[in-house]
Amino acid sequence: MARQWPAIEVRGSLSDADADLLLAAIDDFSPTALEKDESGLRIFFAIAEARDAAIAAIAHLATPGASGYATIDVSDEDWAERSQDNLQPVTVGRITIFPSLTRHSSIGDRQSSISLVIPPSMAFGTGHHATTRLCLAALQTIDLGGTSVIDVGAGSGVLAFAASALGARRVVGIDNDPEAVATARENLARNPHVHNVEFFQRNLRELAGSDADVLTANLTGHLLASESVTLTNSVRPGGHLIISGVLAEESDAVLGAFGLGVHQAWLAEEDGWIGVRLVKK
């Protein structure tokens, strides 16, 4: 039976700016995905409790273009089937992500040197969100040859696969959602050319004692800020932290949480989101 995902349905015609403001208002409740069409948008969550808390927080929020809110549950299977019909391959630098093996075979490599297959699922990244693309771009700004990489909040596994394909010696992906870990492992089987990648169900606090060369964390601004010390301590001196999931307007607060123990080596912005590569001093 397909998993049912709790969601908030926002009716009305919202601009991209209004949608971003709405997402910022519920950032503390860790939304996992966004689906937008002409009738409004749906914001998905991992658990119903987070969804219910989020809708309580925005119930009285004056959002231009929004005519009302409702809670719904959506089948992941139905969402994935609809999405796969519409999703096109995404290329970021040397990496192209395809939604299916069939689409990969019919289109070819699009002149990229690394091809990955990530079927759509509403809870996990496929490369079609700016934050995933920013992390993929950041990974390609450094030489990953022979490095150890930790991917925090691994989701579909796409960043872990990319790190491996770019030369990492060992990649460990962690996620606190067992469904995400299961999906990442299934996607690993769909990419047999990817090696030395493992996925585990763990939370951030279990990173204690890690000494990675590179850590990727595509999370939320709130979580990145609150766990900045844990994330920084999980990287060796001279190592890299690649973070995204941060709205441009919250970037100063999030980056400030990482303090003076790092310096900013790279930053890019896309669709109102930022991606950053920090180097631990």
Secondary structure, DSSP 8 states (H G I E B T S, - for coil): ---EEEEEEEEE---HHHHHHHHHHTGGG-EEEEEEETTEEEEEESSHHHHHHHHHHHTT---TTEEEEEEEEEEHHHHHHHHHHH---EEETTEEEES-HHHHHHH--TT-SEEEE---BTTB--S-SHHHHHHHHHHTTS--TT-EEEEES-TTSHHHHHHHHTT-SEEEEEES-HHHHHHHHHHHHH-TT--SEEEEE--GGGGTT--EEEEEEE--HHHHHHTHHHHHHTEEEEEEEEEEEEEGGGHHHHHHHTGGGEEEEEEEEETTEEEEEEEE-
